[in-house]
Amino acid sequence: MNKNIEFLENEDYKLVMSLIEQKMGTLKRNEKFNEQYTKLFDVMDEIELLLNNEQKEKFNEIINLFYSLEEYYVAFSYSLGVKYGEYLSEI
C-alpha cells in the first residue's frame, strides 16, 4: 500500500478530524468563516422545514455523505500541508 494514502485506508484520518474539531473555536474566530458556517446551518434548517419526510431522509443522507467525504478532504489536505507546507509560500 502506498504510504502516502495509508492513513486514509486504515481510518487514521479520523484522528486528524478529531484534532480539527477540537480546534474549531480558533477557526470560528475568523469572521468570514463563522458567517458562512452559521449561514450554512441556517439554510439547512430552512430547507428541512420545506421537505416532506421522504425528502428529509434524502436530505439528511446527502448531509451525512457530505460530512463523511469532508473527513477525507480535511485529512488529505492536512497531509499535503505537512508534506509540502514549507513550499506553500513559494506558490
Secondary structure as GFF3:
##gff-version 3
##sequence-region A 1 91
A	DSSP	alpha_helix	6	9	.	.	.	ID=ss1
A	DSSP	alpha_helix	13	22	.	.	.	ID=ss2
A	DSSP	alpha_helix	24	28	.	.	.	ID=ss3
A	DSSP	alpha_helix	31	50	.	.	.	ID=ss4
A	DSSP	alpha_helix	53	84	.	.	.	ID=ss5
A	DSSP	three_ten_helix	85	90	.	.	.	ID=ss6
###
